Amino acid sequence: MSSDTGDAAGRPRQGPPPIRIRRRTLLLGAGALTTIGAASYWLTEGQPPNPGAAFTTPLRIPPLLQSDVLDGERVFRLVAQAGDTELVPGTRFATMGFNGTYLGPTIRARRGERVRIHVTNDLTVPTTAHWHGMILPATQDGTPHQSIIPSQTWTAAWQIDQPASTLWYHPHPHGQTELQVGRGMAGLFLLDDDSSPDLPSDYGVDDIPLIIQDIAVSSGGGSPGTPVTSPIGRIGNTVIVNGTHEPRFEASTNLVRLRILNASAARCYNLELSTKDAFHLVGTDGGLLPSPEPLTRLLLSPAERAEIVVKLAPDADLVLRSVPHELGMSRGDNIASGAEDTLGILRIAGPRTAPARSVPISLPSSALPQRANALIERHFTLGDTTINGEKMDMTRIDTVVAAGSTEVWTIENSSNRAHNFHIHGARFAVHTVNGDVPAGPLRGPKDTVFIPRGETLELIVPFSSFADPATPYMYHCHLLWHEDQGMMAQYVVADGGLATGPSHDGAGRHH
């Protein structure tokens, strides 16, 4: 892995000339395994005799970031870097990462700990470090307002006070987030607490992080390509997991917990096992569910996380893959957005011998917020690249909420595109989907949620007590091209007074 951040004149490296990758119609027999560029695709009908035949590279496990305990704080250090990385054999890509040229180490801390994270920018452009899913003061959130210019160090410090969960960190520079995240700037941030769920918990052994990104490889292979531009953003033709192309994981236990992060800029993944067997969803963005939810498929849009438990037979040889799904758009837009692709993600081999272990019946989840506690309702309409008809303005505060309050946010996608919706500094519950009780995958704590075209979700959002009327949090679409185009707004948390901002009648409405 070598470093190359610019040309001889010091200009940022731009990569090769654009190559337009077009979707091709494949007329192959059911069960065939084909390759487009360097990406392996399983056809929808039937299954190949050996579904993981091409997936032989050992899965890379991101290292845990080392820390020091100084004056009662757990101190971490990150460095934003650029370089080039061989993501596909024989093909190097211009990449970015933390403490390396692609992705970042896993940060791990416990509820109740005070943490301090020093982030140094060794890039040639400004960046930030946003702690996605974390409940913390707005000044520490790593938004575009906490920009880190080249050669400078920014420090965030706060006390962790939320349940065990799988969070992540990534840059959030206004207008440049898709570029930086898409080139690899992402890492997991795992939180532990005093609960003791009967789940696999040995990091890298039976508790496995999966950071999924898509990249573009030229149609002939051997060189980077240009992602397809779709209505939801840029779509690559090759899947990389933890920086590993066509990864294989050799399990040593019969239960494996997968902590899955969709770190792609736009592509959604509809996950299933090649055997069509059920797996168990045990956690969503903000923490554990009350009990494991058996599923055969799970859709994850960008920035969403899921913890699933897979039960393996001793002779298991299966593939976690993404299969076609519905984004609610026209068929042409769905195709351009990758919704009809079938993609291998990870090959999993069962243990030769291992003690039998069962999926637990219940889990130590935290209580979700209740609608009865909400005093204010607001309505947000998602356009193609706007929220309530407005594009992002760094100088404008769109919403003011009362510290410690709970609100109902109704999010309506009236656009022609699929979207998702992320709220900084909050964990919310999905109360209804188009007026109905949400399905199993939406019954856990969330901070990001997928909203297809024409659908409306009602969210119950408790806000923190970190009052700061001068420093905003964000809410936005986490399809990063949409975000960069201005599909983002700002809210502040204030003590006392009437909360303001969009609602059904244009102002805060009390019940």
C-alpha positions as CSV (number, residue, x, y, z in Angstrom):
1,M,0.0,0.0,0.0
2,S,1.8,3.2,-1.1
3,S,0.9,6.8,-0.7
4,D,0.3,9.2,-3.6
5,T,-1.6,12.4,-2.8
6,G,-0.7,14.5,-5.8
7,D,1.3,15.1,-9.0
8,A,4.7,16.6,-9.2
9,A,3.3,20.1,-8.9
10,G,1.4,19.2,-5.8
11,R,-2.0,19.2,-7.4
12,P,-4.6,16.8,-6.0
13,R,-4.7,13.5,-7.9
14,Q,-7.8,13.2,-10.0
15,G,-7.6,9.7,-11.4
16,P,-8.0,8.4,-14.9
17,P,-10.2,10.0,-17.6
18,P,-13.9,9.2,-17.1
19,I,-15.1,5.8,-18.3
20,R,-18.9,5.4,-18.7
21,I,-20.0,2.0,-17.4
22,R,-23.2,0.9,-19.0
23,R,-25.6,-1.8,-17.8
24,R,-25.5,-4.8,-20.1
25,T,-28.2,-7.4,-20.6
26,L,-26.9,-10.9,-19.8
27,L,-28.6,-13.9,-21.3
28,L,-27.3,-16.7,-19.2
29,G,-28.7,-19.9,-17.9
30,A,-30.2,-20.0,-14.4
31,G,-27.6,-20.6,-11.7
32,A,-24.7,-19.3,-13.8
33,L,-21.9,-17.2,-12.2
34,T,-20.7,-14.3,-14.3
35,T,-18.3,-11.4,-13.9
36,I,-18.7,-7.9,-15.1
37,G,-15.4,-6.1,-14.8
38,A,-14.2,-7.5,-11.4
39,A,-17.6,-7.7,-9.8
40,S,-19.2,-11.1,-9.2
41,Y,-23.0,-11.3,-9.7
42,W,-25.3,-14.2,-8.9
43,L,-28.3,-14.3,-11.2
44,T,-31.7,-14.0,-9.5
45,E,-33.2,-17.3,-10.6
46,G,-31.6,-20.5,-9.2
47,Q,-28.3,-20.9,-7.3
48,P,-24.8,-21.8,-8.5
49,P,-23.7,-25.3,-7.4
50,N,-21.0,-23.7,-5.3
51,P,-22.2,-20.1,-4.6
52,G,-18.9,-18.9,-3.2
53,A,-16.5,-20.3,-5.7
54,A,-14.9,-17.0,-6.6
55,F,-14.7,-15.7,-3.0
56,T,-11.4,-16.9,-1.6
57,T,-9.6,-13.8,-0.1
58,P,-9.6,-13.8,3.7
59,L,-11.8,-11.1,5.1
60,R,-9.7,-8.2,6.5
61,I,-10.8,-7.2,10.0
62,P,-10.3,-3.5,10.8
63,P,-8.0,-3.2,13.8
64,L,-9.2,-1.8,17.1
65,L,-7.8,1.7,17.6
66,Q,-5.5,1.9,20.6
67,S,-6.2,4.4,23.3
68,D,-4.6,6.0,26.4
69,V,-6.4,6.8,29.6
70,L,-5.2,10.3,30.6
71,D,-6.8,12.3,33.5
72,G,-9.9,10.2,33.5
73,E,-10.4,10.3,29.7
74,R,-10.0,7.6,27.1
75,V,-7.9,9.4,24.4
76,F,-7.9,8.3,20.7
77,R,-5.9,9.7,17.8
78,L,-7.0,9.7,14.1
79,V,-5.2,11.0,11.1
80,A,-7.1,11.7,7.8
81,Q,-4.9,10.5,4.9
82,A,-4.9,10.0,1.2
83,G,-3.0,7.7,-1.1
84,D,-3.6,4.8,-3.4
85,T,-4.8,1.3,-2.5
86,E,-5.1,-2.0,-4.4
87,L,-8.8,-2.6,-3.7
88,V,-9.0,-5.1,-6.6
89,P,-6.1,-7.4,-7.5
90,G,-3.9,-5.5,-10.0
91,T,-6.0,-2.3,-9.8
92,R,-5.0,0.6,-7.6
93,F,-7.5,3.4,-6.7
94,A,-7.0,6.9,-5.4
95,T,-8.3,6.5,-1.8
96,M,-8.8,8.3,1.5
97,G,-8.9,6.9,5.0
98,F,-8.1,7.4,8.7
99,N,-4.7,6.1,10.0
100,G,-4.2,4.5,6.6
101,T,-5.2,5.1,2.9
102,Y,-8.5,3.3,3.0
103,L,-11.2,3.0,5.8
104,G,-10.3,3.5,9.4
105,P,-9.7,1.5,12.6
106,T,-12.6,0.5,14.8
107,I,-13.1,2.8,17.9
108,R,-14.5,1.1,20.9
109,A,-15.6,2.7,24.2
110,R,-18.1,2.1,27.1
111,R,-21.1,3.9,28.3
112,G,-20.1,6.3,31.1
113,E,-16.6,6.9,29.8
114,R,-15.3,10.3,28.8
115,V,-13.6,10.1,25.5
116,R,-11.3,12.6,23.7
117,I,-10.5,12.2,20.0
118,H,-7.7,14.2,18.3
119,V,-8.3,14.3,14.5
120,T,-5.4,15.5,12.4
121,N,-6.0,16.4,8.7
122,D,-3.1,15.3,6.5
123,L,-5.2,15.7,3.3
124,T,-4.8,18.6,0.9
125,V,-8.5,19.6,1.4
126,P,-10.6,20.4,4.5
127,T,-12.5,17.6,6.1
128,T,-14.4,16.8,9.3
129,A,-15.0,13.8,11.6
130,H,-18.6,13.2,12.3
131,W,-19.6,10.6,15.0
132,H,-22.7,9.2,13.3
133,G,-25.4,8.1,15.7
134,M,-23.7,9.6,18.8
135,I,-25.6,11.6,21.3
136,L,-23.3,14.5,22.1
137,P,-23.0,18.3,22.2
138,A,-23.4,20.0,18.7
139,T,-19.9,21.5,19.0
140,Q,-18.4,18.0,19.2
141,D,-20.5,16.5,16.4
142,G,-18.1,17.0,13.5
143,T,-20.5,18.8,11.2
144,P,-19.4,21.2,8.4
145,H,-19.2,23.8,11.1
146,Q,-16.3,22.0,12.7
147,S,-14.1,21.9,9.6
148,I,-10.5,20.8,9.9
149,I,-8.2,22.6,7.5
150,P,-5.1,20.8,6.1
151,S,-2.3,20.3,8.6
152,Q,-4.5,21.2,11.6
153,T,-5.9,19.0,14.4
154,W,-9.4,19.2,15.8
155,T,-10.3,17.7,19.2
156,A,-13.8,16.4,20.2
157,A,-14.5,15.4,23.8
158,W,-17.7,14.2,25.5
159,Q,-19.1,11.6,27.9
160,I,-20.8,8.6,26.3
161,D,-24.3,8.1,27.6
162,Q,-26.2,5.8,25.4
163,P,-26.8,2.0,25.1
164,A,-24.5,-0.5,23.5
165,S,-24.7,0.0,19.7
166,T,-22.9,-0.1,16.4
167,L,-22.2,3.5,15.3
168,W,-19.7,4.8,12.8
169,Y,-17.6,7.9,11.9
170,H,-17.0,9.6,8.6
171,P,-16.3,13.1,7.1
172,H,-19.0,15.6,6.7
173,P,-17.6,18.6,4.7
174,H,-20.4,20.6,3.0
175,G,-20.5,19.7,-0.7
176,Q,-17.7,17.1,-0.5
177,T,-19.0,14.3,1.6
178,E,-19.7,11.9,-1.2
179,L,-16.2,12.3,-2.6
180,Q,-14.5,11.6,0.8
181,V,-16.7,8.8,2.0
182,G,-16.8,7.2,-1.4
183,R,-13.0,7.1,-1.4
184,G,-13.0,5.2,1.8
185,M,-13.2,7.6,4.8
186,A,-15.3,5.5,7.2
187,G,-14.8,3.4,10.3
188,L,-16.9,1.8,13.0
189,F,-17.5,3.2,16.5
190,L,-18.7,0.4,18.8
191,L,-20.3,1.2,22.2
192,D,-20.5,-1.2,25.1
193,D,-22.6,-1.0,28.3
194,D,-23.1,-3.1,31.4
195,S,-25.8,-5.3,29.8
196,S,-24.7,-8.8,29.0
197,P,-26.5,-10.1,26.0
198,D,-25.9,-13.8,25.2
199,L,-24.5,-12.9,21.8
200,P,-21.2,-13.6,20.1
201,S,-18.9,-10.8,21.3
202,D,-15.3,-11.8,20.5
203,Y,-14.3,-9.0,18.1
204,G,-12.8,-10.4,14.8
205,V,-13.6,-14.0,15.9
206,D,-17.3,-14.4,16.2
207,D,-18.3,-10.7,16.3
208,I,-17.4,-9.5,12.8
209,P,-17.5,-6.0,11.4
210,L,-18.6,-5.7,7.7
211,I,-18.1,-2.2,6.1
212,I,-19.6,-2.5,2.6
213,Q,-18.8,0.0,-0.2
214,D,-19.1,-0.2,-3.9
215,I,-16.5,1.0,-6.3
216,A,-16.2,1.3,-10.1
217,V,-13.9,-0.9,-12.1
218,S,-13.4,-0.4,-15.9
219,S,-15.4,-2.9,-18.0
220,G,-12.2,-4.7,-19.1
221,G,-10.8,-4.7,-15.6
222,G,-7.3,-3.5,-14.6
223,S,-8.2,0.2,-14.1
224,P,-10.6,2.3,-12.0
225,G,-13.8,3.2,-13.8
226,T,-16.4,6.0,-13.3
227,P,-19.5,5.1,-11.3
228,V,-22.9,5.3,-13.1
229,T,-24.7,8.5,-12.3
230,S,-28.2,7.5,-11.1
231,P,-31.1,9.4,-9.6
232,I,-29.9,8.5,-6.1
233,G,-26.2,9.1,-6.7
234,R,-23.1,7.3,-8.0
235,I,-23.3,3.5,-8.3
236,G,-20.2,1.3,-8.6
237,N,-20.1,-2.1,-10.2
238,T,-17.9,-3.9,-7.6
239,V,-18.4,-4.5,-3.9
240,I,-15.6,-4.2,-1.4
241,V,-16.0,-5.4,2.3
242,N,-13.5,-4.0,4.9
243,G,-11.3,-3.2,1.9
244,T,-11.4,-6.9,0.8
245,H,-12.4,-7.9,-2.8
246,E,-14.4,-11.2,-2.9
247,P,-13.9,-11.9,0.8
248,R,-14.2,-15.3,2.6
249,F,-14.7,-15.7,6.3
250,E,-13.8,-19.0,8.0
251,A,-16.0,-19.3,11.1
252,S,-14.7,-21.0,14.2
253,T,-18.1,-21.0,16.0
254,N,-21.6,-22.1,15.0
255,L,-23.0,-18.6,15.7
256,V,-21.6,-15.5,14.0
257,R,-22.6,-12.0,14.7
258,L,-22.2,-9.6,11.8
259,R,-22.1,-5.9,12.4
260,I,-23.0,-4.5,9.0
261,L,-22.6,-0.9,7.9
262,N,-23.7,0.3,4.5
263,A,-20.9,2.8,3.8
264,S,-21.7,3.2,0.2
265,A,-22.6,6.7,-1.1
266,A,-25.8,5.6,-2.8
267,R,-26.2,1.9,-3.4
268,C,-28.8,0.0,-1.2
269,Y,-28.2,-3.7,-0.3
270,N,-31.0,-6.2,0.1
271,L,-29.3,-8.9,2.1
272,E,-30.0,-12.6,2.1
273,L,-28.2,-15.8,2.5
274,S,-27.6,-17.9,-0.7
275,T,-29.2,-20.8,1.1
276,K,-32.4,-18.7,1.6
277,D,-32.2,-19.7,5.3
278,A,-33.3,-17.2,8.0
279,F,-30.9,-15.2,10.0
280,H,-31.7,-13.2,13.1
281,L,-31.7,-9.4,13.3
282,V,-30.6,-8.5,16.9
283,G,-29.7,-4.8,16.6
284,T,-30.4,-1.7,14.4
285,D,-28.7,1.7,14.2
286,G,-29.1,2.7,17.8
287,G,-28.9,-0.6,19.7
288,L,-30.4,-4.0,20.4
289,L,-34.0,-5.1,19.7
290,P,-36.1,-6.6,22.5
291,S,-35.8,-10.0,20.9
292,P,-34.1,-11.4,17.8
293,E,-36.2,-11.0,14.6
294,P,-36.0,-13.9,12.2
295,L,-35.6,-12.6,8.6
296,T,-34.8,-13.9,5.2
297,R,-34.1,-10.5,3.7
298,L,-33.0,-7.1,5.1
299,L,-32.7,-3.8,3.1
300,L,-30.0,-1.4,4.2
301,S,-29.7,2.1,2.7
302,P,-26.5,4.1,3.0
303,A,-25.5,4.8,6.6
304,E,-27.9,2.3,8.1
305,R,-26.4,-0.5,10.3
306,A,-27.7,-3.9,11.3
307,E,-26.4,-6.6,13.7
308,I,-27.4,-10.0,12.5
309,V,-26.7,-13.5,13.9
310,V,-26.1,-16.3,11.4
311,K,-26.3,-19.9,12.6
312,L,-23.9,-22.2,10.7
313,A,-23.8,-26.0,10.2
314,P,-20.4,-27.6,10.4
315,D,-20.3,-28.1,6.6
316,A,-21.8,-24.7,5.8
317,D,-20.6,-23.0,2.6
318,L,-22.8,-20.0,1.9
319,V,-22.8,-16.5,0.7
320,L,-24.3,-13.3,2.1
321,R,-25.5,-11.5,-1.0
322,S,-27.6,-8.6,-2.1
323,V,-30.6,-9.4,-4.3
324,P,-33.0,-7.2,-6.4
325,H,-35.2,-4.9,-4.5
326,E,-37.7,-2.1,-5.0
327,L,-36.7,1.5,-4.5
328,G,-40.2,2.9,-5.5
329,M,-38.9,4.6,-8.7
330,S,-39.5,3.9,-12.3
331,R,-37.9,0.6,-13.6
332,G,-35.3,2.5,-15.5
333,D,-34.3,4.6,-12.5
334,N,-34.3,1.4,-10.3
335,I,-31.9,-0.3,-12.8
336,A,-29.6,2.7,-13.0
337,S,-29.6,2.8,-9.2
338,G,-28.5,-0.8,-8.9
339,A,-31.8,-2.2,-7.6
340,E,-31.9,-5.1,-10.0
341,D,-28.3,-6.3,-9.4
342,T,-27.5,-9.5,-7.6
343,L,-24.1,-9.1,-5.8
344,G,-22.0,-11.4,-3.7
345,I,-20.9,-9.8,-0.4
346,L,-19.2,-12.4,1.8
347,R,-18.6,-16.1,1.6
348,I,-18.9,-17.8,5.0
349,A,-17.6,-21.3,5.7
350,G,-18.9,-23.2,8.7
351,P,-16.7,-24.5,11.5
352,R,-15.4,-28.0,11.4
353,T,-16.2,-28.6,15.0
354,A,-17.6,-26.2,17.5
355,P,-19.9,-26.3,20.6
356,A,-23.5,-25.9,19.7
357,R,-24.9,-22.5,20.7
358,S,-28.4,-21.1,20.3
359,V,-29.8,-17.7,19.4
360,P,-31.1,-16.1,22.6
361,I,-34.8,-15.6,23.1
362,S,-34.6,-12.1,24.5
363,L,-32.1,-9.2,24.5
364,P,-31.4,-6.3,27.0
365,S,-32.8,-3.5,24.8
366,S,-33.5,0.0,25.9
367,A,-37.0,1.4,25.9
368,L,-38.1,3.3,22.8
369,P,-39.7,6.8,23.0
370,Q,-43.5,6.9,23.1
371,R,-45.8,9.1,21.1
372,A,-47.7,10.1,24.2
373,N,-44.5,12.0,25.4
374,A,-44.4,14.1,22.2
375,L,-45.6,17.7,22.6
376,I,-44.9,19.0,19.1
377,E,-45.4,17.7,15.6
378,R,-43.6,18.7,12.5
379,H,-43.9,17.8,8.9
380,F,-41.0,17.6,6.4
381,T,-41.5,17.2,2.7
382,L,-38.6,15.7,0.7
383,G,-38.1,17.0,-2.8
384,D,-35.6,15.8,-5.3
385,T,-32.8,17.7,-3.6
386,T,-34.7,19.8,-1.1
387,I,-36.3,19.6,2.4
388,N,-39.5,21.7,2.6
389,G,-38.5,23.3,-0.7
390,E,-35.2,24.7,0.7
391,K,-31.6,23.8,-0.1
392,M,-29.0,23.9,2.7
393,D,-27.8,27.3,3.9
394,M,-25.0,27.2,6.5
395,T,-26.2,30.5,7.9
396,R,-29.8,29.5,8.3
397,I,-31.4,27.7,11.3
398,D,-34.4,25.8,10.0
399,T,-35.7,24.3,13.3
400,V,-35.4,25.1,17.0
401,V,-36.3,22.3,19.5
402,A,-36.5,22.4,23.3
403,A,-33.8,20.7,25.2
404,G,-34.9,17.3,26.5
405,S,-38.2,17.4,24.6
406,T,-39.7,14.6,22.4
407,E,-41.3,15.5,19.1
408,V,-43.1,13.7,16.3
409,W,-41.5,14.2,12.9
410,T,-43.5,13.2,9.8
411,I,-41.3,12.7,6.8
412,E,-43.0,12.6,3.4
413,N,-41.2,11.7,0.2
414,S,-43.1,13.6,-2.5
415,S,-40.2,13.5,-5.0
416,N,-39.5,11.2,-7.9
417,R,-36.5,9.7,-6.1
418,A,-35.8,7.4,-3.3
419,H,-34.3,9.0,-0.2
420,N,-33.3,8.2,3.4
421,F,-33.3,10.5,6.4
422,H,-30.8,11.0,9.1
423,I,-31.0,13.2,12.2
424,H,-27.8,14.1,14.0
425,G,-27.6,13.9,17.8
426,A,-30.8,11.7,18.2
427,R,-32.0,8.1,18.3
428,F,-35.6,7.8,17.1
429,A,-38.4,5.3,16.8
430,V,-40.3,4.6,13.6
431,H,-43.9,4.9,14.8
432,T,-45.8,4.4,11.5
433,V,-45.0,3.7,7.8
434,N,-47.8,5.0,5.6
435,G,-50.1,5.0,8.7
436,D,-49.4,1.4,9.5
437,V,-47.3,-0.2,12.3
438,P,-43.7,-0.7,11.0
439,A,-42.3,-4.1,10.1
440,G,-39.8,-6.0,12.2
441,P,-36.6,-4.3,10.9
442,L,-38.0,-0.9,11.8
443,R,-38.9,-1.8,15.4
444,G,-35.5,-1.0,16.8
445,P,-33.8,2.3,17.6
446,K,-32.8,4.2,14.5
447,D,-30.9,7.3,13.4
448,T,-31.3,6.8,9.6
449,V,-34.3,5.4,7.8
450,F,-35.1,4.6,4.2
451,I,-38.1,6.4,2.6
452,P,-39.1,5.3,-0.9
453,R,-40.9,7.6,-3.3
454,G,-44.4,8.3,-2.3
455,E,-44.1,7.0,1.3
456,T,-44.6,8.8,4.6
457,L,-42.9,7.8,7.9
458,E,-43.8,9.1,11.4
459,L,-40.8,9.3,13.7
460,I,-40.8,9.8,17.5
461,V,-37.7,11.8,18.2
462,P,-36.4,12.5,21.8
463,F,-33.8,15.3,21.8
464,S,-30.8,15.7,24.1
465,S,-30.4,18.2,26.9
466,F,-27.3,19.7,25.2
467,A,-28.7,23.2,24.8
468,D,-26.7,25.4,22.4
469,P,-28.7,27.9,20.4
470,A,-25.5,29.0,18.5
471,T,-24.3,25.6,17.2
472,P,-26.6,23.6,14.9
473,Y,-27.0,19.9,14.3
474,M,-28.0,18.6,10.8
475,Y,-30.8,16.5,9.4
476,H,-30.5,15.4,5.8
477,C,-30.8,12.7,3.2
478,H,-27.9,10.3,3.6
479,L,-27.7,9.5,-0.1
480,L,-24.6,11.5,-0.3
481,W,-25.0,13.1,-3.7
482,H,-28.4,14.4,-2.6
483,E,-26.8,15.7,0.6
484,D,-24.0,17.4,-1.4
485,Q,-26.6,19.0,-3.7
486,G,-28.1,20.7,-0.7
487,M,-30.7,18.2,0.7
488,M,-29.8,19.1,4.3
489,A,-31.1,21.5,7.0
490,Q,-30.1,22.6,10.5
491,Y,-31.7,22.5,13.9
492,V,-30.5,23.8,17.3
493,V,-31.5,22.8,20.8
494,A,-32.5,25.6,23.1
495,D,-33.5,26.0,26.7
496,G,-37.1,27.1,27.4
497,G,-39.3,29.1,25.1
498,L,-41.5,27.9,22.2
499,A,-39.8,25.6,19.7
500,T,-40.0,26.8,16.2
501,G,-39.6,25.3,12.7
502,P,-41.7,23.4,10.1
503,S,-44.9,21.8,11.2
504,H,-48.3,21.1,9.7
505,D,-49.3,24.7,10.0
506,G,-45.9,26.3,9.6
507,A,-45.0,26.8,13.3
508,G,-44.5,24.7,16.4
509,R,-47.8,23.2,17.3
510,H,-48.6,22.2,20.9
511,H,-51.0,19.3,21.8
